[in-house]
Amino acid sequence: MSKEELINGLKKMYIEFYSIAYTIKRIIRSLKIGIYPFFMIFARNIVANMNARRLFVIKTNTDKN
């Protein structure tokens, strides 16, 4: 597997798994469990979305070099 294939696979995984629709479903389901799981899942999704943005920035920076 090349570096390009790995990065493209990671981007696809982040886009699918952390899409807004799927994230909202996951957060709503966590409310049924309780308030603490809700905050944990909410925080995890925020961090994951920030990582996805960083992944895209890293990719575009390597393209320029």
Buried (B, 14 or more C-beta within 10 A) or exposed (E): EEEEEEBEEBBEEBEEEBEEEEBEEBBEEBEEEEEEBBEEBBEBBEEBBEEBEEBBEEBEEEEEE
